[in-house]
């Protein structure tokens, strides 16, 4: 359709002619309400950017039970597999502040446990005198281990096959 015919058709309908693909031969245009088009475009762009900013926070303590720590680790792995960042917060209470090395060892063990799924942005650091924080970002999908909830448990090392004789 020629440009003048397209413009005429758009005016008769009370809508606008918008060029969608200018590099195509011939260029592709659409007849739409321009305000509605901009609104939908902004909404689409907002939805596309949102998952990159998702953040979950898990709180642990220096005296956490090993089973409770395993549950928190499994939650963190699930969040990382869903492409969310995870902030681990360890809070020292009372006399625990005198033995911060215990908190650092718990935090470093936690980071090492989720290393197949995410990488700590920086080493654990103190915020004030009672909070120890670390932010873990998910690895790219092609470099991270498979999601254990899907039935694929990552093996510690690949099995060694016997050479056939």
LUMKOLNU-515860 format. One record per atom (N, C-alpha, C, O): residue in three letters; x, y, z; residue number from 1. Coordinates in steps of 0.05 Angstrom, whole numbers, always signed. Layout:
REM residues N
residu	u	v	w	num
ALA	X	Y	Z	NUM
...
***
This chain:
REM residues 165
residu	u	v	w	num
UNK	+17	-23	+0	1
UNK	+0	+0	+0	1
UNK	+18	+25	+0	1
UNK	+39	+25	+13	1
UNK	+11	+45	-14	2
UNK	+27	+69	-16	2
UNK	+24	+85	+10	2
UNK	+5	+81	+25	2
UNK	+43	+103	+15	3
UNK	+43	+119	+39	3
UNK	+19	+137	+40	3
UNK	+7	+139	+61	3
UNK	+11	+149	+18	4
UNK	-12	+167	+19	4
UNK	-38	+152	+24	4
UNK	-55	+162	+39	4
UNK	-41	+127	+13	5
UNK	-64	+111	+18	5
UNK	-65	+103	+48	5
UNK	-87	+103	+60	5
UNK	-42	+95	+59	6
UNK	-41	+87	+87	6
UNK	-48	+111	+105	6
UNK	-63	+107	+125	6
UNK	-37	+134	+100	7
UNK	-44	+158	+116	7
UNK	-73	+165	+114	7
UNK	-86	+171	+134	7
UNK	-84	+163	+91	8
UNK	-113	+169	+87	8
UNK	-130	+149	+103	8
UNK	-150	+157	+115	8
UNK	-123	+123	+102	9
UNK	-138	+103	+117	9
UNK	-136	+108	+147	9
UNK	-156	+105	+161	9
UNK	-112	+116	+157	10
UNK	-109	+121	+185	10
UNK	-126	+145	+194	10
UNK	-138	+144	+215	10
UNK	-126	+166	+177	11
UNK	-142	+190	+184	11
UNK	-172	+184	+185	11
UNK	-186	+195	+202	11
UNK	-181	+168	+166	12
UNK	-210	+162	+166	12
UNK	-218	+146	+191	12
UNK	-241	+148	+200	12
UNK	-200	+130	+202	13
UNK	-206	+115	+226	13
UNK	-201	+131	+251	13
UNK	-208	+122	+273	13
UNK	-188	+154	+249	14
UNK	-181	+170	+272	14
UNK	-158	+159	+288	14
UNK	-155	+164	+312	14
UNK	-140	+144	+275	15
UNK	-117	+132	+287	15
UNK	-91	+143	+275	15
UNK	-92	+160	+257	15
UNK	-68	+133	+284	16
UNK	-42	+142	+275	16
UNK	-29	+120	+259	16
UNK	-34	+96	+263	16
UNK	-11	+127	+240	17
UNK	+5	+109	+224	17
UNK	+33	+108	+237	17
UNK	+46	+128	+238	17
UNK	+41	+84	+247	18
UNK	+67	+81	+261	18
UNK	+84	+62	+245	18
UNK	+76	+41	+237	18
UNK	+109	+71	+240	19
UNK	+129	+54	+226	19
UNK	+140	+34	+246	19
UNK	+153	+42	+265	19
UNK	+136	+9	+241	20
UNK	+146	-12	+259	20
UNK	+173	-22	+251	20
UNK	+191	-24	+268	20
UNK	+178	-28	+225	21
UNK	+204	-39	+216	21
UNK	+213	-21	+193	21
UNK	+207	-26	+170	21
UNK	+229	+0	+199	22
UNK	+238	+18	+178	22
UNK	+258	+6	+159	22
UNK	+260	+15	+136	22
UNK	+273	-14	+167	23
UNK	+294	-25	+150	23
UNK	+283	-47	+131	23
UNK	+298	-56	+113	23
UNK	+258	-55	+135	24
UNK	+247	-76	+117	24
UNK	+241	-64	+90	24
UNK	+239	-40	+87	24
UNK	+239	-81	+70	25
UNK	+233	-72	+43	25
UNK	+207	-85	+34	25
UNK	+207	-110	+30	25
UNK	+185	-72	+31	26
UNK	+180	-44	+38	26
UNK	+177	-40	+68	26
UNK	+173	-60	+82	26
UNK	+180	-16	+79	27
UNK	+177	-11	+108	27
UNK	+150	-20	+118	27
UNK	+130	-17	+104	27
UNK	+150	-31	+142	28
UNK	+125	-41	+154	28
UNK	+114	-20	+173	28
UNK	+128	-10	+190	28
UNK	+88	-14	+170	29
UNK	+74	+5	+186	29
UNK	+49	-7	+198	29
UNK	+39	-28	+189	29
UNK	+39	+5	+220	30
UNK	+15	-4	+233	30
UNK	-3	+20	+239	30
UNK	+6	+42	+244	30
UNK	-29	+15	+237	31
UNK	-49	+36	+243	31
UNK	-59	+30	+272	31
UNK	-74	+11	+276	31
UNK	-51	+47	+291	32
UNK	-59	+44	+319	32
UNK	-62	+72	+332	32
UNK	-55	+92	+320	32
UNK	-73	+71	+356	33
UNK	-74	+96	+372	33
UNK	-46	+99	+384	33
UNK	-37	+82	+399	33
UNK	-33	+122	+378	34
UNK	-5	+125	+387	34
UNK	-2	+126	+417	34
UNK	+18	+115	+427	34
UNK	-20	+138	+431	35
UNK	-19	+139	+461	35
UNK	-21	+111	+473	35
UNK	-5	+105	+491	35
UNK	-39	+95	+463	36
UNK	-42	+68	+472	36
UNK	-17	+51	+465	36
UNK	-8	+35	+481	36
UNK	-6	+56	+442	37
UNK	+19	+42	+433	37
UNK	+42	+49	+452	37
UNK	+57	+31	+461	37
UNK	+45	+74	+459	38
UNK	+67	+82	+478	38
UNK	+63	+70	+505	38
UNK	+82	+61	+518	38
UNK	+38	+69	+515	39
UNK	+32	+57	+541	39
UNK	+39	+28	+541	39
UNK	+52	+18	+560	39
UNK	+31	+13	+521	40
UNK	+37	-16	+520	40
UNK	+67	-21	+517	40
UNK	+77	-40	+529	40
UNK	+81	-4	+502	41
UNK	+110	-6	+499	41
UNK	+124	-2	+526	41
UNK	+142	-17	+533	41
UNK	+116	+19	+540	42
UNK	+127	+24	+567	42
UNK	+122	+1	+586	42
UNK	+140	-6	+602	42
UNK	+98	-10	+585	43
UNK	+91	-32	+602	43
UNK	+108	-57	+596	43
UNK	+117	-71	+614	43
UNK	+112	-62	+570	44
UNK	+129	-84	+562	44
UNK	+157	-81	+571	44
UNK	+170	-100	+580	44
UNK	+168	-57	+568	45
UNK	+196	-52	+577	45
UNK	+199	-54	+607	45
UNK	+219	-64	+616	45
UNK	+179	-45	+622	46
UNK	+180	-47	+651	46
UNK	+180	-76	+659	46
UNK	+195	-84	+677	46
UNK	+163	-93	+647	47
UNK	+162	-122	+654	47
UNK	+188	-136	+646	47
UNK	+196	-154	+660	47
UNK	+201	-127	+625	48
UNK	+225	-140	+616	48
UNK	+248	-135	+636	48
UNK	+266	-152	+639	48
UNK	+249	-112	+648	49
UNK	+271	-104	+666	49
UNK	+267	-115	+694	49
UNK	+286	-117	+709	49
UNK	+243	-120	+703	50
UNK	+237	-127	+730	50
UNK	+252	-151	+741	50
UNK	+262	-149	+763	50
UNK	+253	-174	+727	51
UNK	+266	-197	+740	51
UNK	+296	-193	+747	51
UNK	+306	-206	+765	51
UNK	+309	-174	+734	52
UNK	+337	-170	+740	52
UNK	+341	-157	+767	52
UNK	+363	-159	+778	52
UNK	+321	-145	+778	53
UNK	+324	-130	+804	53
UNK	+312	-145	+827	53
UNK	+309	-134	+849	53
UNK	+305	-171	+823	54
UNK	+292	-185	+845	54
UNK	+314	-194	+864	54
UNK	+335	-203	+857	54
UNK	+307	-191	+890	55
UNK	+326	-198	+911	55
UNK	+311	-211	+934	55
UNK	+290	-202	+942	55
UNK	+323	-233	+944	56
UNK	+311	-247	+967	56
UNK	+332	-245	+990	56
UNK	+356	-245	+985	56
UNK	+322	-245	+1014	57
UNK	+340	-243	+1037	57
UNK	+335	-266	+1056	57
UNK	+312	-272	+1062	57
UNK	+356	-279	+1064	58
UNK	+354	-301	+1084	58
UNK	+370	-293	+1108	58
UNK	+392	-282	+1106	58
UNK	+359	-299	+1132	59
UNK	+373	-292	+1157	59
UNK	+381	-317	+1171	59
UNK	+366	-336	+1174	59
UNK	+406	-317	+1181	60
UNK	+416	-339	+1196	60
UNK	+430	-328	+1221	60
UNK	+433	-304	+1224	60
UNK	+437	-346	+1239	61
UNK	+452	-338	+1263	61
UNK	+477	-355	+1265	61
UNK	+480	-375	+1252	61
UNK	+496	-346	+1281	62
UNK	+521	-361	+1284	62
UNK	+517	-389	+1296	62
UNK	+534	-407	+1292	62
UNK	+496	-392	+1312	63
UNK	+492	-418	+1326	63
UNK	+470	-434	+1312	63
UNK	+456	-449	+1325	63
UNK	+467	-431	+1286	64
UNK	+445	-445	+1271	64
UNK	+451	-475	+1271	64
UNK	+473	-484	+1268	64
UNK	+429	-490	+1273	65
UNK	+431	-519	+1272	65
UNK	+438	-528	+1244	65
UNK	+430	-515	+1224	65
UNK	+454	-549	+1240	66
UNK	+462	-557	+1213	66
UNK	+438	-563	+1195	66
UNK	+439	-557	+1171	66
UNK	+416	-575	+1206	67
UNK	+393	-580	+1189	67
UNK	+379	-554	+1181	67
UNK	+371	-551	+1157	67
UNK	+377	-535	+1199	68
UNK	+365	-509	+1192	68
UNK	+382	-495	+1171	68
UNK	+371	-482	+1153	68
UNK	+408	-497	+1173	69
UNK	+426	-485	+1153	69
UNK	+422	-499	+1126	69
UNK	+423	-485	+1105	69
UNK	+418	-525	+1126	70
UNK	+413	-539	+1101	70
UNK	+387	-530	+1088	70
UNK	+385	-528	+1063	70
UNK	+366	-525	+1104	71
UNK	+340	-515	+1094	71
UNK	+344	-487	+1081	71
UNK	+334	-482	+1059	71
UNK	+359	-470	+1095	72
UNK	+364	-443	+1085	72
UNK	+380	-445	+1059	72
UNK	+375	-430	+1040	72
UNK	+400	-463	+1058	73
UNK	+416	-467	+1034	73
UNK	+399	-476	+1011	73
UNK	+402	-466	+988	73
UNK	+380	-494	+1016	74
UNK	+362	-504	+994	74
UNK	+345	-481	+984	74
UNK	+339	-479	+960	74
UNK	+335	-464	+1002	75
UNK	+319	-441	+994	75
UNK	+336	-422	+977	75
UNK	+327	-412	+956	75
UNK	+361	-417	+985	76
UNK	+378	-399	+970	76
UNK	+384	-411	+942	76
UNK	+384	-396	+922	76
UNK	+388	-437	+940	77
UNK	+393	-450	+914	77
UNK	+369	-447	+896	77
UNK	+371	-442	+873	77
UNK	+345	-451	+908	78
UNK	+320	-448	+892	78
UNK	+317	-419	+881	78
UNK	+310	-415	+858	78
UNK	+323	-399	+898	79
UNK	+321	-371	+890	79
UNK	+342	-366	+868	79
UNK	+336	-352	+848	79
UNK	+366	-376	+871	80
UNK	+387	-372	+850	80
UNK	+379	-385	+824	80
UNK	+384	-374	+803	80
UNK	+366	-408	+825	81
UNK	+357	-422	+801	81
UNK	+335	-407	+788	81
UNK	+330	-410	+764	81
UNK	+320	-390	+803	82
UNK	+299	-373	+792	82
UNK	+310	-346	+784	82
UNK	+294	-328	+780	82
UNK	+336	-343	+781	83
UNK	+349	-319	+773	83
UNK	+345	-295	+791	83
UNK	+341	-272	+782	83
UNK	+344	-300	+817	84
UNK	+342	-279	+837	84
UNK	+368	-277	+852	84
UNK	+382	-296	+856	84
UNK	+375	-252	+860	85
UNK	+398	-248	+877	85
UNK	+389	-255	+905	85
UNK	+366	-253	+912	85
UNK	+409	-264	+922	86
UNK	+403	-272	+949	86
UNK	+422	-258	+968	86
UNK	+446	-258	+965	86
UNK	+410	-244	+988	87
UNK	+426	-231	+1009	87
UNK	+425	-249	+1033	87
UNK	+403	-255	+1043	87
UNK	+448	-257	+1044	88
UNK	+449	-273	+1068	88
UNK	+457	-254	+1090	88
UNK	+477	-240	+1089	88
UNK	+441	-254	+1111	89
UNK	+446	-235	+1134	89
UNK	+449	-252	+1159	89
UNK	+432	-268	+1166	89
UNK	+472	-249	+1172	90
UNK	+477	-263	+1197	90
UNK	+479	-242	+1219	90
UNK	+495	-223	+1218	90
UNK	+462	-244	+1239	91
UNK	+460	-225	+1261	91
UNK	+472	-236	+1286	91
UNK	+465	-258	+1295	91
UNK	+491	-221	+1297	92
UNK	+503	-228	+1323	92
UNK	+487	-216	+1346	92
UNK	+479	-193	+1344	92
UNK	+481	-232	+1366	93
UNK	+466	-222	+1389	93
UNK	+483	-226	+1415	93
UNK	+496	-246	+1419	93
UNK	+482	-206	+1432	94
UNK	+494	-208	+1458	94
UNK	+524	-216	+1457	94
UNK	+540	-203	+1444	94
UNK	+531	-238	+1471	95
UNK	+558	-247	+1473	95
UNK	+569	-258	+1447	95
UNK	+594	-262	+1445	95
UNK	+552	-264	+1427	96
UNK	+561	-273	+1402	96
UNK	+579	-253	+1388	96
UNK	+596	-260	+1372	96
UNK	+576	-227	+1395	97
UNK	+592	-206	+1382	97
UNK	+622	-209	+1390	97
UNK	+639	-198	+1376	97
UNK	+628	-223	+1411	98
UNK	+655	-227	+1420	98
UNK	+669	-248	+1403	98
UNK	+694	-250	+1403	98
UNK	+654	-265	+1389	99
UNK	+666	-287	+1373	99
UNK	+656	-286	+1345	99
UNK	+641	-303	+1336	99
UNK	+663	-265	+1331	100
UNK	+654	-261	+1303	100
UNK	+666	-281	+1284	100
UNK	+655	-285	+1262	100
UNK	+688	-294	+1292	101
UNK	+700	-314	+1274	101
UNK	+681	-338	+1269	101
UNK	+682	-350	+1248	101
UNK	+665	-344	+1288	102
UNK	+645	-366	+1285	102
UNK	+625	-358	+1263	102
UNK	+618	-374	+1246	102
UNK	+616	-333	+1264	103
UNK	+597	-324	+1243	103
UNK	+610	-324	+1216	103
UNK	+597	-331	+1196	103
UNK	+635	-315	+1214	104
UNK	+649	-315	+1188	104
UNK	+652	-343	+1177	104
UNK	+649	-347	+1153	104
UNK	+658	-362	+1195	105
UNK	+661	-390	+1185	105
UNK	+634	-401	+1175	105
UNK	+633	-415	+1155	105
UNK	+612	-395	+1189	106
UNK	+586	-404	+1180	106
UNK	+579	-391	+1153	106
UNK	+569	-405	+1135	106
UNK	+584	-365	+1151	107
UNK	+578	-351	+1126	107
UNK	+595	-361	+1103	107
UNK	+584	-366	+1081	107
UNK	+621	-366	+1107	108
UNK	+638	-376	+1086	108
UNK	+630	-404	+1077	108
UNK	+631	-411	+1054	108
UNK	+621	-421	+1096	109
UNK	+612	-447	+1090	109
UNK	+587	-446	+1073	109
UNK	+583	-461	+1054	109
UNK	+569	-427	+1080	110
UNK	+544	-424	+1065	110
UNK	+550	-415	+1036	110
UNK	+538	-426	+1017	110
UNK	+568	-396	+1033	111
UNK	+576	-387	+1006	111
UNK	+589	-410	+990	111
UNK	+583	-412	+966	111
UNK	+605	-426	+1003	112
UNK	+618	-449	+989	112
UNK	+597	-469	+981	112
UNK	+599	-482	+960	112
UNK	+576	-473	+997	113
UNK	+555	-493	+991	113
UNK	+539	-485	+967	113
UNK	+529	-503	+952	113
UNK	+535	-460	+962	114
UNK	+518	-451	+939	114
UNK	+535	-442	+915	114
UNK	+525	-430	+897	114
UNK	+561	-448	+916	115
UNK	+579	-439	+895	115
UNK	+572	-450	+867	115
UNK	+579	-437	+847	115
UNK	+559	-473	+865	116
UNK	+552	-484	+839	116
UNK	+529	-469	+826	116
UNK	+524	-471	+802	116
UNK	+515	-453	+842	117
UNK	+491	-439	+832	117
UNK	+495	-408	+831	117
UNK	+482	-395	+815	117
UNK	+512	-397	+849	118
UNK	+515	-369	+850	118
UNK	+542	-361	+861	118
UNK	+556	-377	+874	118
UNK	+550	-337	+855	119
UNK	+576	-327	+863	119
UNK	+573	-302	+881	119
UNK	+557	-284	+875	119
UNK	+587	-301	+903	120
UNK	+586	-279	+921	120
UNK	+598	-254	+907	120
UNK	+620	-256	+896	120
UNK	+584	-232	+908	121
UNK	+594	-207	+895	121
UNK	+619	-197	+909	121
UNK	+637	-186	+896	121
UNK	+621	-201	+935	122
UNK	+645	-193	+950	122
UNK	+646	-212	+975	122
UNK	+626	-225	+981	122
UNK	+669	-213	+989	123
UNK	+670	-230	+1012	123
UNK	+650	-219	+1034	123
UNK	+643	-196	+1033	123
UNK	+642	-236	+1052	124
UNK	+624	-227	+1074	124
UNK	+636	-204	+1089	124
UNK	+660	-204	+1095	124
UNK	+620	-183	+1095	125
UNK	+630	-160	+1109	125
UNK	+610	-151	+1130	125
UNK	+586	-155	+1128	125
UNK	+621	-139	+1151	126
UNK	+605	-129	+1173	126
UNK	+592	-103	+1166	126
UNK	+604	-85	+1154	126
UNK	+567	-100	+1174	127
UNK	+552	-75	+1172	127
UNK	+546	-67	+1201	127
UNK	+529	-79	+1213	127
UNK	+560	-47	+1211	128
UNK	+557	-41	+1239	128
UNK	+572	-61	+1256	128
UNK	+592	-73	+1247	128
UNK	+563	-65	+1281	129
UNK	+577	-85	+1298	129
UNK	+562	-111	+1302	129
UNK	+571	-129	+1316	129
UNK	+538	-113	+1289	130
UNK	+523	-137	+1294	130
UNK	+513	-152	+1269	130
UNK	+502	-174	+1272	130
UNK	+516	-141	+1245	131
UNK	+506	-154	+1221	131
UNK	+529	-161	+1202	131
UNK	+546	-144	+1196	131
UNK	+528	-186	+1193	132
UNK	+548	-196	+1173	132
UNK	+532	-202	+1148	132
UNK	+513	-219	+1149	132
UNK	+538	-189	+1126	133
UNK	+522	-192	+1101	133
UNK	+540	-202	+1078	133
UNK	+564	-196	+1077	133
UNK	+526	-216	+1060	134
UNK	+539	-223	+1034	134
UNK	+516	-225	+1013	134
UNK	+494	-234	+1019	134
UNK	+522	-215	+989	135
UNK	+503	-215	+967	135
UNK	+512	-236	+947	135
UNK	+535	-235	+938	135
UNK	+495	-255	+940	136
UNK	+502	-276	+921	136
UNK	+485	-272	+896	136
UNK	+461	-271	+897	136
UNK	+499	-270	+873	137
UNK	+486	-267	+847	137
UNK	+486	-294	+833	137
UNK	+505	-309	+834	137
UNK	+464	-300	+818	138
UNK	+463	-325	+804	138
UNK	+483	-327	+781	138
UNK	+488	-307	+768	138
UNK	+493	-350	+777	139
UNK	+511	-355	+754	139
UNK	+494	-355	+728	139
UNK	+470	-360	+730	139
UNK	+506	-350	+705	140
UNK	+490	-353	+680	140
UNK	+479	-382	+678	140
UNK	+492	-401	+688	140
UNK	+457	-385	+665	141
UNK	+443	-411	+663	141
UNK	+461	-433	+652	141
UNK	+460	-456	+660	141
UNK	+478	-426	+633	142
UNK	+495	-447	+620	142
UNK	+519	-454	+638	142
UNK	+531	-475	+632	142
UNK	+525	-439	+659	143
UNK	+548	-446	+676	143
UNK	+539	-456	+703	143
UNK	+556	-466	+718	143
UNK	+513	-454	+710	144
UNK	+505	-463	+736	144
UNK	+496	-492	+736	144
UNK	+488	-502	+715	144
UNK	+496	-504	+759	145
UNK	+487	-532	+761	145
UNK	+457	-533	+757	145
UNK	+443	-513	+759	145
UNK	+447	-557	+750	146
UNK	+419	-561	+745	146
UNK	+403	-557	+771	146
UNK	+414	-561	+793	146
UNK	+379	-548	+769	147
UNK	+361	-543	+792	147
UNK	+355	-570	+805	147
UNK	+344	-588	+792	147
UNK	+362	-573	+831	148
UNK	+357	-599	+844	148
UNK	+327	-605	+847	148
UNK	+320	-628	+850	148
UNK	+310	-585	+846	149
UNK	+281	-590	+848	149
UNK	+270	-603	+823	149
UNK	+248	-615	+824	149
UNK	+284	-602	+801	150
UNK	+276	-614	+776	150
UNK	+285	-643	+774	150
UNK	+282	-656	+754	150
UNK	+297	-654	+796	151
UNK	+305	-682	+796	151
UNK	+334	-686	+788	151
UNK	+344	-708	+787	151
UNK	+348	-664	+781	152
UNK	+377	-667	+773	152
UNK	+394	-657	+796	152
UNK	+397	-633	+800	152
UNK	+405	-676	+811	153
UNK	+422	-669	+833	153
UNK	+450	-667	+823	153
UNK	+460	-686	+811	153
UNK	+464	-644	+827	154
UNK	+491	-642	+816	154
UNK	+510	-661	+831	154
UNK	+511	-663	+855	154
UNK	+526	-676	+815	155
UNK	+545	-694	+826	155
UNK	+570	-680	+835	155
UNK	+578	-660	+822	155
UNK	+582	-689	+856	156
UNK	+607	-676	+866	156
UNK	+629	-679	+845	156
UNK	+644	-660	+841	156
UNK	+631	-702	+834	157
UNK	+651	-706	+813	157
UNK	+639	-727	+793	157
UNK	+624	-744	+801	157
UNK	+646	-725	+768	158
UNK	+635	-744	+748	158
UNK	+645	-772	+753	158
UNK	+668	-776	+762	158
UNK	+628	-792	+748	159
UNK	+636	-820	+753	159
UNK	+659	-828	+733	159
UNK	+659	-819	+710	159
UNK	+677	-844	+743	160
UNK	+699	-853	+727	160
UNK	+691	-880	+715	160
UNK	+684	-899	+729	160
UNK	+692	-882	+688	161
UNK	+684	-907	+675	161
UNK	+709	-924	+672	161
UNK	+731	-915	+667	161
UNK	+704	-950	+674	162
UNK	+726	-969	+670	162
UNK	+731	-972	+640	162
UNK	+712	-974	+625	162
UNK	+756	-974	+632	163
UNK	+762	-979	+604	163
UNK	+754	-1007	+596	163
UNK	+759	-1026	+611	163
UNK	+740	-1009	+574	164
UNK	+731	-1036	+565	164
UNK	+754	-1052	+553	164
UNK	+771	-1041	+539	164
UNK	+755	-1078	+560	165
UNK	+777	-1095	+550	165
UNK	+769	-1111	+526	165
UNK	+785	-1127	+516	165
***
